[in-house]
Amino acid sequence: YDLVVEVAIVRPGPIQGDMVHPYLRRRQGSEAVDYPSDAVRGVLERTLGVPIFQEQVIKLAMVAAGFTPGEADQLRRAMAAWKRRGGLEPYQKKLMDGMQARGYRREFAERVYRQILGFGDYGFPESHAASFALLVYVSSWLKHYHPAAFCAALINSQPMGFYAPAQLVRDAREHAVEVRPADVNHSVWGCSLEASAACAEPITAVAAACAGSPGGKPVSGCAVPVGQGTAVSPPAAYAASSSSAASPALRLGLRLIRGLSQAGAERIVAQRARAAFSDVQDLARRAQLKRTDLKALAAADALRGLAGHRHLAAWHVAGVEEALPLAALDRFSEQLPLLAPPSAGQAVLADYAQTGLTLQAHPLALIRDALRARGLLSSAEVGERAPGEVVHTAGLVLIRQRPGNGRAIFVTLEDEYGGLNLLIWADLAERQRRVLLGSQLLGVVAEIQRAEGVQHLVCRRLENHSDLLGGLNVVSRDFH
């Protein structure tokens, strides 16, 4: 039931009605739970005396203020519309008079009315919250027991959700999932699962089930597409063993490569199923790839298995003609040039430009010395400081959020060690609006607040350090 409450309590209604902190204090046992009557207890006992759901407010009006069912329904309609056209004043008097006539204190009546006003900002009925809570429970179970499949399905469902593929992949890797790059020799259109050394048997069972042939060979290097429109229940062998065995590997899909057409990717997969590609010329001819597709594959490092590093792959692609005839293949037999591989920084920039994520070093790991020279701590170093300390730190901006009340903006930063949650009060956000909205690498001077294992940085000053990124373009999710 905690999940049901958690889903409902973060809606604007409970937040505006000042219901969140009283509930949390009572749930943690730091505030006593009391009920002014047994009738009120019957309505609010499951939520520790705090109305969290829409229908609780309506029931309170009936049991505590004497509303009839018809009047309570009218109140429900008025609650939903009062911010647009008013009309709650008659209900305020009836609520206050009705509660006091039944022996309730004026303070209690006023609190109930404030909570009703809060629900004008949107709240959930209990049944709605329970439906969402079921999704949360199932998602949590999948993420815990099948992290690779969960991550693959989320990426294959993009664009959607709160987190971009870069954050989903990073989280999967932090939970011991091996993530393999997009590769024309192994990837399908969507992200897929592949056997790792520790879980070859269960993933083979899944692949056989997907192929519809028990005991048959898994196709495409034991790749199992996830979340591409067909629901497949894992075999019992996989379900039973996956909780104790290592997670299968996650192979990134060709869909992540910017500039690659889906039709071209599907031809790659179809031709590869017939026979492995021998080189870039063979790939281009058999899959009938356009030059834009080939360039996209080379830039994404998806031709490494056929041509080597990005620079060599680009050289190979430059010599390919579209729909190359067999008779012309001999002219490409000249000796390969000596091309240096991209530097670590160049590789990371290219990864982000072409796929929106990298499996190599985190961008900030490459400029950590420059960040230290500016006196900027890492998230790991911030975590070692005591609550109340003022720190100077920076990170890539992932998310900017503004709650309905507009009193603060919440920003999530990331570096090579983890995340940082920022609280920026509205006056500071307004004074430094350009820095707040224009920074990809945002620096802050902030005070550490830490409670119940959760850390926030309350910002005092904002700084733009994006000049250190050297052309890296990191897309944030802002105000959704």
Protein Blocks (a to p, Z undefined) as FASTA:
>chain_A
ZZmmmmmmmpmklmmnopmmmmmmmmnopaccddfbfklmmmmmmnnopafbfklmmmmm
mmmnopafklmmmmmmmmmmmmmngoilmmmmmmmmmmmmnopafklmmmmmmmmmmmmn
opadfklmmmmmmmmmmmmmmmmmmmmlmmmmmmmmpcedjbdfklmmmmmmmnopacdd
ddfklpcfbdcddddfklmmmmmmmmmmmnopghiaceehiiacehihpacdddfklmmm
mmmmccddddddfklpghiafklmmmmmmmmmmoccfblmlmmmmnopafklmmmmmmno
pmmmmnopfklmmmmmmmpcehiafklmmmmmcccdddddddfklmmmmmmmmnopafbd
cfklmmmmmmmmnopacfklmmmpcehiacddddddfbdcddfkopaccdddddfkbccd
ddddfklmmmmmmmmmmpmbdcdddddddeehiacdddfbdcdfklmnnopacdddehZZ
